[in-house]
């Protein structure tokens, strides 16, 4: 049974009550279907015994909650909190810094990489959860009993998970690993805010010539700015594949836009003239946009050997291989070798990964000479 918080006074009183609570479980419910920015609807809090559901739509003073959640004296228990941190930051100007993410902890102790909340609860507590309300309308009022039950469950087990995972981290001497991963999480959240180089993530962009690639960068930046201003999804303006094809064709006339695949006529009517203008403006920009090409076949063989070594290390150290290094990191390292400017990412050349990942990488790179 939870307590519904739906006015400023109730929220202030709750925050005073929780001010001395060292561990606070937290989750959010939001919708991002028809908007650029997430629309927060509910914040769930628990001290391990009681649960409170904060009706964000009925409150306009979040300063007590900000003081509580940003306090260094309180540890906030989340599961997979990247989106929650983004939502809290944008919607209510709250930036927690002292957190314990049970998904990260589960990966570090080798229960599973990027494991969902329901699976983790099942794995550690042998409890099966009903997650059918995940995509329901959280902005509707009143919430259904099923929604309320779902919201309660999302924080109900976090304290127990925290206790079990903390003991496992300590037993495996991986608390420092966990701290490093948590710090890295905040870097990931910060990068989500910056879309200046979004064009580099579009599949196939490396095939474009310099002029078209510059146009693609410009179009992505315009789309992002327009989506933010109008608070609409970027895909509603134009999908990535549409912008890629427009940049490749560099159209001058409106009728040319109708040959672009998968771009709805309604969108062409709405944005066609603006797109043509933006393509024209891109011609006057410095052609310094850059997207890495796929690595060569010889380097790809080295890449596979490094991955094989990391899989073996992961098995020996009993940790998911994904935690050691990702595909993009290894490809960037090999490109730097090819360009005569060998570089390792900070998280590989320092910290707990260094002893394994750096040696595995350099062992294979030395064979290229």
C-alpha positions in Angstrom: 0.0 0.0 0.0 1.4 3.4 -1.0 0.7 7.0 0.0 -0.4 9.4 -2.8 1.4 12.8 -2.6 -0.5 15.5 -4.7 0.3 18.9 -3.2 3.2 21.0 -2.2 2.7 20.7 1.5 2.5 16.9 1.4 5.7 16.8 -0.7 7.5 19.1 1.7 6.4 17.1 4.7 7.5 13.8 3.0 10.9 15.3 2.2 11.4 16.3 5.8 10.4 12.8 6.9 13.0 11.3 4.6 15.8 13.8 5.2 17.6 11.4 7.6 17.0 8.3 5.4 20.4 7.1 4.1 18.9 4.8 1.4 16.0 6.0 -0.8 14.6 3.8 -3.6 13.5 5.9 -6.6 11.8 5.4 -10.0 9.9 7.6 -12.4 7.1 7.1 -14.9 7.0 9.2 -18.0 5.9 9.4 -21.6 7.9 10.2 -24.6 5.7 9.0 -27.4 4.6 12.3 -29.1 7.2 14.7 -27.7 10.9 15.5 -28.0 11.3 15.9 -24.2 10.0 13.3 -21.8 6.8 14.2 -19.9 7.2 13.1 -16.3 4.0 11.9 -14.6 5.0 10.2 -11.4 8.0 9.8 -9.0 8.0 6.8 -6.8 10.0 6.8 -3.5 10.6 4.2 -0.8 12.5 4.0 2.4 12.5 0.2 2.3 9.2 -0.1 4.3 6.8 2.5 3.0 6.1 3.7 -0.6 5.1 7.2 -1.7 3.8 8.1 -5.2 4.4 11.7 -6.0 1.9 13.1 -8.5 4.1 15.5 -10.5 1.2 16.9 -12.4 -0.4 18.3 -9.2 2.8 19.9 -7.7 4.7 23.1 -8.7 7.3 23.4 -6.0 9.9 20.7 -6.2 12.6 22.5 -4.1 12.2 20.2 -1.1 12.5 17.2 -3.3 15.6 18.7 -5.0 17.3 19.2 -1.7 16.5 15.7 -0.6 17.6 13.9 -3.8 20.7 16.0 -4.3 21.9 15.6 -0.7 25.3 13.8 -0.5 24.0 12.2 2.7 21.4 10.2 0.8 22.1 7.3 -1.6 19.4 6.8 -4.2 18.8 3.3 -5.4 17.7 3.1 -9.1 17.6 0.4 -11.7 18.9 1.4 -15.1 18.7 5.0 -14.2 20.1 6.8 -17.3 16.6 7.9 -18.5 15.4 8.6 -15.0 18.3 11.0 -14.5 17.5 12.7 -17.8 13.9 13.0 -16.9 14.5 14.4 -13.4 17.0 16.9 -14.8 14.8 18.2 -17.6 11.4 18.1 -15.9 12.1 19.1 -12.3 15.7 20.4 -12.3 17.0 17.7 -10.1 20.5 16.2 -10.6 21.2 13.4 -8.2 24.9 12.5 -7.8 25.0 9.8 -5.1 23.4 6.8 -6.6 23.4 3.0 -6.6 22.3 1.5 -9.9 21.2 -2.1 -9.4 21.6 -2.9 -13.1 25.3 -1.8 -13.1 25.9 -3.8 -9.9 24.3 -6.9 -11.4 26.6 -6.7 -14.4 29.8 -6.2 -12.2 29.0 -9.3 -10.1 28.3 -11.3 -13.3 24.6 -11.9 -12.8 23.9 -10.5 -16.3 24.7 -7.5 -18.5 22.0 -4.8 -18.9 19.5 -7.0 -17.1 16.0 -5.7 -16.7 14.4 -5.1 -13.3 11.9 -8.0 -13.5 14.6 -10.5 -14.5 16.9 -9.3 -11.7 14.1 -9.6 -9.1 13.3 -13.1 -10.4 17.0 -14.0 -10.4 17.9 -12.8 -6.9 14.5 -12.9 -5.1 12.7 -15.6 -7.0 9.7 -13.3 -7.5 7.9 -13.0 -10.8 6.7 -9.5 -11.7 3.9 -8.4 -14.0 5.2 -5.6 -16.3 2.2 -5.1 -18.5 1.6 -1.5 -17.6 5.0 -0.3 -18.9 3.5 1.5 -21.9 0.3 2.7 -20.3 -0.7 6.4 -20.2 0.9 7.7 -17.1 -0.4 11.2 -17.7 -4.0 10.1 -17.3 -5.8 10.9 -14.0 -6.9 9.1 -12.0 -4.4 6.2 -12.5 -5.9 2.7 -12.6 -5.2 0.3 -9.7 -3.1 -1.7 -12.1 -0.9 1.3 -12.8 -0.6 2.1 -9.1 0.4 -1.5 -8.3 2.9 -1.4 -11.1 4.4 1.9 -9.9 4.7 0.5 -6.3 6.5 -2.7 -7.5 9.1 -0.6 -9.3 10.6 0.5 -6.0 9.3 -2.3 -3.7 12.3 -4.6 -4.1 15.1 -2.1 -4.6 16.3 -2.0 -1.0 16.6 -5.8 -1.0 18.4 -5.8 -4.3 20.8 -3.1 -3.0 21.6 -5.2 0.1 22.3 -8.4 -1.8 24.3 -6.7 -4.6 26.4 -4.7 -2.1 27.4 -7.8 -0.3 28.3 -9.5 -3.6 30.4 -6.5 -4.7 32.2 -6.5 -1.4 32.8 -10.3 -1.5 34.2 -10.1 -5.0 36.3 -7.1 -4.2 34.6 -5.1 -6.9 33.3 -2.1 -5.1 35.9 0.1 -6.7 34.9 -1.3 -10.1 31.3 -0.3 -9.3 32.3 3.2 -8.3 34.1 3.7 -11.7 31.2 2.4 -13.7 28.8 4.8 -11.8 31.0 7.8 -12.6 31.1 6.7 -16.2 27.3 6.6 -16.2 27.1 10.3 -15.6 29.3 10.9 -18.6 26.9 8.9 -20.7 23.9 10.9 -19.4 25.8 14.2 -20.2 26.5 13.0 -23.8 22.8 12.3 -24.3 22.2 16.0 -24.0 24.6 16.9 -26.8 23.5 16.1 -30.3 26.1 18.2 -32.2 27.7 15.1 -33.7 24.5 13.0 -34.0 25.1 12.7 -37.8 28.1 10.4 -37.1 25.7 7.8 -35.7 23.7 7.5 -38.8 24.2 4.2 -40.6 25.9 4.6 -44.0 26.9 8.2 -43.5 30.6 7.3 -44.1 29.7 6.7 -47.8 28.9 10.4 -48.4 31.3 12.8 -50.0 32.5 15.9 -48.0 29.8 18.2 -49.3 27.0 15.7 -48.6 28.4 14.9 -45.2 28.4 18.6 -44.3 24.8 18.8 -45.5 23.9 15.8 -43.3 25.4 17.4 -40.3 23.6 20.7 -40.9 20.3 18.9 -41.5 20.6 16.9 -38.3 21.3 20.0 -36.3 18.4 21.8 -37.9 16.1 18.9 -37.2 17.2 18.7 -33.6 16.7 22.4 -33.0 13.3 22.4 -34.6 12.2 19.3 -32.6 13.3 20.9 -29.4 11.5 24.2 -30.2 8.2 22.4 -31.1 8.7 19.6 -28.6 8.0 16.9 -31.1 9.9 13.7 -31.9 12.7 14.0 -34.5 11.3 11.2 -36.5 8.1 13.1 -37.0 10.1 15.7 -39.0 12.2 13.2 -40.9 13.8 9.8 -40.1 17.6 9.4 -40.2 17.4 7.5 -43.4 15.4 10.4 -45.0 18.0 13.0 -44.1 20.8 10.7 -45.3 19.1 10.3 -48.7 18.5 14.1 -49.0 22.1 14.8 -48.1 23.2 12.3 -50.8 21.0 13.8 -53.5 21.5 17.5 -52.5 18.1 18.5 -54.1 17.5 22.0 -55.4 13.8 21.7 -56.3 10.7 20.6 -54.4 9.7 17.9 -56.8 13.0 16.1 -56.2 11.9 15.5 -52.6 9.1 13.2 -53.7 11.7 10.6 -54.8 13.1 10.4 -51.2 12.0 7.0 -49.8 9.9 6.8 -46.7 9.2 10.5 -46.4 5.5 11.1 -46.1 3.9 13.6 -48.4 2.5 15.5 -45.4 6.0 16.0 -44.1 7.2 17.1 -47.5 4.4 19.7 -47.6 5.3 20.9 -44.1 9.1 20.8 -44.3 10.0 20.6 -47.9 10.8 24.3 -48.5 12.7 24.5 -45.3 14.8 21.4 -46.1 15.7 22.9 -49.5 16.8 26.1 -47.8 18.9 24.2 -45.2 20.6 22.2 -48.0 21.5 25.4 -49.7 22.8 27.0 -46.5 25.0 24.0 -45.9 26.9 24.7 -49.1 28.4 27.8 -47.4 29.6 25.8 -44.4 33.2 24.6 -43.9 33.4 21.0 -45.2 35.0 19.6 -42.1 32.3 17.0 -41.2 33.9 13.6 -40.7 32.6 10.0 -40.1 35.0 7.1 -39.6 35.0 4.5 -42.4 34.7 0.8 -41.6 38.0 -0.6 -40.6 40.0 -2.5 -43.2 39.9 -6.3 -43.6 43.3 -6.7 -42.1 42.4 -4.6 -39.1 39.1 -6.4 -38.8 41.0 -9.7 -38.3 42.9 -8.0 -35.5 39.6 -6.7 -34.1 38.3 -10.3 -34.0 41.4 -11.6 -32.3 41.1 -8.9 -29.6 37.5 -9.7 -29.1 38.4 -13.3 -28.7 41.0 -12.5 -26.1 38.5 -10.4 -24.2 35.9 -13.1 -24.2 38.4 -15.4 -22.6 39.4 -12.8 -20.0 35.7 -12.2 -19.3 35.2 -16.0 -18.7 38.3 -16.2 -16.4 37.3 -13.1 -14.4 33.6 -14.0 -14.3 32.3 -10.7 -15.7 30.2 -9.9 -18.8 32.5 -9.3 -21.8 30.5 -6.1 -22.6 31.9 -4.5 -19.5 35.4 -4.8 -20.7 35.2 -2.9 -24.0 32.6 -2.2 -26.7 32.9 -2.5 -30.5 33.2 1.2 -31.2 36.0 1.6 -28.7 38.1 -1.2 -30.3 37.4 0.1 -33.8 38.5 3.6 -32.8 41.7 2.2 -31.3 42.6 0.3 -34.5 41.9 3.4 -36.6 44.3 5.4 -34.5 46.9 2.7 -35.1 46.3 2.9 -38.8 46.7 6.7 -38.7 50.0 6.4 -36.8 48.4 8.0 -33.7 47.8 5.1 -31.3 45.3 6.1 -28.6 43.4 4.4 -25.9 40.1 5.7 -24.3 40.6 6.9 -20.7 38.4 4.2 -19.3 40.7 1.5 -20.8 44.1 3.0 -20.1 43.2 3.6 -16.4 41.1 2.0 -13.8 40.2 -1.7 -13.3 40.0 -2.5 -17.0 43.6 -1.5 -17.8 45.3 -4.7 -16.6 43.3 -6.8 -19.0 42.0 -4.8 -21.9 45.2 -2.7 -22.6 47.4 -5.8 -22.6 45.0 -7.7 -24.8 44.8 -4.8 -27.3 48.6 -4.1 -27.4 49.4 -7.8 -27.7 47.5 -8.0 -31.0 48.6 -4.5 -32.2 52.3 -5.5 -31.7 51.8 -8.2 -34.3 50.8 -5.7 -37.0 54.4 -4.2 -37.1 
